[in-house]
């Protein structure tokens, strides 16, 4: 059930414009702005390892060119991984980056000259703007910031309709799949700038758009991206306890985050291997009709 108790003072566009103005091209602008840049590098490294495994699992085949759209491109972190992976597969890429911030798109285009830029607001963009134009559409930790139900529906449907028949939609979201989550009836953030949703909220919209869910993969574990759920209340509170300690001591310091990086990433990988990441998840859907 989508939360209805949302702080009306939160405006998605203003939130992102402010973050990008404050942090420029740093990962804090798209990750955890309250924690250090070095911690954000750890978080994104964990997510990147998961993402590359997903690309391998998909085993996508295409004759010559692959058309990819990333909505909410941010600093362009994922572009390098996508470009390098498919280049090694011998495929040419046509990559379109969409974002609400013109300044962000300018930064991305300067960094990646061959990328097409498209400024749009997911909350209001025409759902059929890119109807069936792309082989892959990526929306990575974007839709959680559309806390209004109508904006979320519009953003998800736009992403879905942009996928061609047989194509793939890859979402990365704090989707709830376990039996206990304190975020099932309220926002993740005290500022109401992000919202966790049951995985069924994604499924019911995407099934209507002709998609089938193929898989769910952990992104970063609760150790590097905070817990959102667990199989029991005690399990959640235990994870939350350790996360809060790390956030207040290690993760707020660039130096401590850098020194602890090897052990944090090793523990993070072990948690994900056990299948109980209990944080953000990659949701993979294929369009059949």
Secondary structure by P-SEA (a helix, b strand, c coil): cccccccccccaaaaaaaaaaaccccccccccccccaaaaaaaaaaaaaaaaaaaaaaccccccbbbbbbcccccccaaaaaaaaaaaaccccbbbbbcccaaaaaaaaaacccbbbbbbbccccccccccccccbbbbcccccccccaaaaaaaaaaaaaaccccbbbbbbcccccccccccccccccccccbbbbcaaaaaaaaaaacccccccccccccccccccccccaaaaaaaaaaaaaaaacccccaaaaaaaaaaaaaaaaaaaaacccccbbbbbbbbcc
